[in-house]
Amino acid sequence: MRIHQIIFLGFIAVAFVVGCIKAPRKVIGGVIGGFVGVLIPFSLSAFYVWRGGDPTAAGAFSFFCLFTLPLGIGIGVVVASRMGKSDKDKV
């Protein structure tokens, strides 16, 4: 890895830790939603290839990540912020 890639990953890690300190539910909800947003097009392409489709053409399903990733993050944050607050969240 190049040095700028390592620095960029470090910034992502710092942003994640700071986000978990300030709003842990929203960050975890966003991460889970983002994972699901990437998992959906991947699953669709795997299903397409399993049903006999062209593996090269299955790469077109990655285009849907432009829509499903932000949508998944948004839904994850909204659901996490709407969940009931427990006594642990009050500092």
Buried (B, 14 or more C-beta within 10 A) or exposed (E): EEEEEEEEEEEEEEEBEEBBEEBEBBBBBBBBBBBBBBEBBBEBBEEBBEEEEEEEEBEEBEEBBEEBBEBBBBBBBBBBEEEEEEEEEEE
